[in-house]
Amino acid sequence: MALLAGGLALSGCQSLDMSSDADFKPSSNPVTVDTVMRSDSLANLARRQHPKILQTYGGEYSDPKLERMLARVVGRLSQDPENPWQTYRITILDSPNINAFALPGGYLYITRGILALANDSAEIAAVLSHEMAHVTANHGIERQKREAEATLASRVVDEVVSSDSNARAAVVRGKLQLAQFSRNQELEADAIGIGTLGRVGYDPYAAARFLQSMDAYQKFHSVKGENDVSLDFLASHPNAPRRIELAQRHARQFGLPGTGVRDRDAFLEGIDGLLFGDKPDQGYVRGRDFLHPTLGVAFSVPEGFVIDNSAGEVVAAGPGDLAFRFDGATVPRSLSLTDYLQDGWLAGLDTGSVRTSTINGYDAASARAYAGEWKFDVTVVRVGDQVYRLLTGAPRNSNQLEPIARVISGSFRVLNQAERAALKPLRVRALTVRPGDTVATFANQMVGVDRKLELFRLLNGLGPGATLSAGDKVKIVTDR
């Protein structure tokens, strides 16, 4: 996988026929890699991994309007005279992660998260042409020289979807690094992809623009805007400023900025209504709040924390190396919470620290645990047959564990029916700027997100001093 940055099961995989751009519609009888490349062992191995990728990334995101827009983009890219033979199978993954990757044999994957961040068709074309370049440059083949083909292909997803805690953490972090390419290969794929953009008439500067957006997005989601390597979806890639500079240099061979098609309006029409962030059965992150309408529970983290939600658990990172994890387990009512804490699932438990309490009317218990240079506060709360676990961690020399843990655990509550019914998923909406509208006007319409003004500028590729003009189209995030 070429990780560019960085769900739940819907319909089965739907293929798009990218061999022709006629009508730019998904084909009812697609030509895919598994029909044209049956003799290619890499393609066959990649095809067998496809269901596991869907499982790991929450299935395929199905939206005919969005698929037609992507078909138009890939159809145009497939007209590159320097690469007329490769057939691609593209899948939209139902994940909010900022991610796109390719497997040997022409399998392309793009998340709805990366579609939400992009601002025009040229930027998505830049993402896809980069991934196509990994395929056409045979980077996967070169990598096989270092690792046996069968070993690599079989472990591509197996390691990540196993029960191993490190593998699960990789999924949570969106760090599914399938067959990671070298930095030189990333730069080569940039150059090849930008060449494709220029030859088929797309704006070749789109690659540099989107690299800037990804870099800004990473900083937006890291704690205090600092460079948190654990969350850095560019960590496996060349230094972002250097890569952006090289991308701009490659683009100049096709002309000055403003060269080529951007196709912003058509792109925004395609993503209008796109699901943004989490789905109901995963719960919702709303700024510093986590609310789960299906389970009917909620909690909050202190200012400065960044929440990262996944299907199985919620994690958060805070300043001063503070960390938090939330999940649940089914526990028989016959087992007391104090006995449950001492039931062997919690390593490093200080049994003398176990205490009972109540949190917002529900039975709870807490304890301290220690591991290496870390200390933990573990609080469990019983709601019916379910026990919710709130684990806060801090360095041993930190004096913030107790106050932070009490704030988070004290915020745990059960949602009433009205609150649960009022929670709706967030979506991207494309709006037209009217006379008198400003950046602040649209930022104030954003719902369910933190730092609205900053996020609005980020999602629309607007610099600090950029303004809007009547007739422009912009995207906001709302639950309407």
Stockholm file with secondary structure:
# STOCKHOLM 1.0

chainA/1-480         MALLAGGLALSGCQSLDMSSDADFKPSSNPVTVDTVMRSDSLANLARRQHPKILQTYGGEYSDPKLERMLARVVGRLSQDPENPWQTYRITILDSPNINAFALPGGYLYITRGILALANDSAEIAAVLSHEMAHVTANHGIERQKREAEATLASRVVDEVVSSDSNARAAVVRGKLQLAQFSRNQELEADAIGIGTLGRVGYDPYAAARFLQSMDAYQKFHSVKGENDVSLDFLASHPNAPRRIELAQRHARQFGLPGTGVRDRDAFLEGIDGLLFGDKPDQGYVRGRDFLHPTLGVAFSVPEGFVIDNSAGEVVAAGPGDLAFRFDGATVPRSLSLTDYLQDGWLAGLDTGSVRTSTINGYDAASARAYAGEWKFDVTVVRVGDQVYRLLTGAPRNSNQLEPIARVISGSFRVLNQAERAALKPLRVRALTVRPGDTVATFANQMVGVDRKLELFRLLNGLGPGATLSAGDKVKIVTDR
#=GR chainA/1-480 SS CCCCCCCCCCSCCCCCCCSCCGGGCCCSSCCCHHHHCTTCHHHHHHHHHHHHHHHHTTSBCCCHHHHHHHHHHHHHHTTCTTCCSCCCEEEEESCCSCCEEEETTTEEEEEHHHHHHCCSHHHHHHHHHHHHHHHHTTHHHHHHTTSCHHHHHHHHHHTTSSSCHHHHHHHHTTCCCTTCCCHHHHHHHHHHHHHHHHHHTBCTTHHHHHHHHHHHHHHHHSGGGCCCGGGCTTTTSSCHHHHHHHHHHHHGGGCSTTCSBCCHHHHHHHHTTCEESCCGGGCEEETTEEEETTTTEEEECCTTCEEEECSSCEEEEEGGGEEEEEEEEECCTTSCHHHHHTSSSSTTEEEEEEEEEEETTEEEEEEEEEETTEEEEEEEEEETTEEEEEEEEEETTCSCHHHHHHHHHHTCEECCHHHHHHCCCEEEEEEECCTTCCHHHHHTTCCSCSSHHHHHHHHTTCCTTCCCCTTCEEEEEECC
#=GC SS_cons         CCCCCCCCCCSCCCCCCCSCCGGGCCCSSCCCHHHHCTTCHHHHHHHHHHHHHHHHTTSBCCCHHHHHHHHHHHHHHTTCTTCCSCCCEEEEESCCSCCEEEETTTEEEEEHHHHHHCCSHHHHHHHHHHHHHHHHTTHHHHHHTTSCHHHHHHHHHHTTSSSCHHHHHHHHTTCCCTTCCCHHHHHHHHHHHHHHHHHHTBCTTHHHHHHHHHHHHHHHHSGGGCCCGGGCTTTTSSCHHHHHHHHHHHHGGGCSTTCSBCCHHHHHHHHTTCEESCCGGGCEEETTEEEETTTTEEEECCTTCEEEECSSCEEEEEGGGEEEEEEEEECCTTSCHHHHHTSSSSTTEEEEEEEEEEETTEEEEEEEEEETTEEEEEEEEEETTEEEEEEEEEETTCSCHHHHHHHHHHTCEECCHHHHHHCCCEEEEEEECCTTCCHHHHHTTCCSCSSHHHHHHHHTTCCTTCCCCTTCEEEEEECC
//
